[in-house]
């Protein structure tokens, strides 16, 4: 209804502005609902120009629940592609494997109207989305705080209202998310789909990942945060109060471990900038964000 209103009565919402396209976006619980909407309702009314499904699991939300009715969604819900509207699914490490969400069980290949992005070093919720982003004014301070959080990650959120057993994930989720949304927008505007991205390398049990010598997941979309690490960033392994299980972990490297990886600050900075440039080249990170990501390397400790 909201999407239809944007098209049919935009002046009440935007004044003289008229919509060019309308995107439907849903994250977490809303992603489950959007996945069901795409399959069951989108073919009935062509409202949205494209769909951004952010952190869903292998299944979708029920169409209705008792006592009104009991119309459940399939346990493994693929995204239909015959509506001929771009669908981009964005998945963190937390979303892809595990007994709970397990999006990998609903894996489907990229196609003309479908893309799936899986991002290494990310969690369903993280230090940025659960605090840092609240005060990020877009002028660079948020980027500095997020980089520093990999060295001093929080273990609680909302002024201690929720306390987790381990420091929560301080990974690159927000940066790749911005690029994914930009890619969907460009896809809708131009008709040119974004490049296919690599999948995370899950183990056969589809409960855990193959990990490199630094403990970070192999495969998936790569960023300097995992390719030039100063911490192990994971979407798994967390416990504690409330929704802590969705917040992943950050395991800070010791000074000795950092010294073994990077002899000097200059050595770290050189590798970090090169990895940032590579992420821009693949489309994982936008250049506007990369400029700040390069800058924050100066916050790396040592000489």
Protein Blocks (a to p, Z undefined) as FASTA:
>chain_A
ZZmmmmmmmmlmnomaccfbdcdddehjlmmmmmmmmmmmmmmpcfbfbdcdehiafbdc
dfbdcfkbccdddfbdcddfklopacdddddfklmgcjklommlmgccddfkbccdddeh
iafbdfklnommmmmgonopmmmmmmmmmmmccfbeehhlaccfbdcdfbfklmmmmmmm
mmmmmmmmnopacdddddddddfklpaccddfkopaeejjddfklmmccbdcdfehiace
hjlmmnopaddddfklmmmmmmbfklmmmmmmmmmmmmmmnopacfklmmmmmmmmmmpg
cZZ
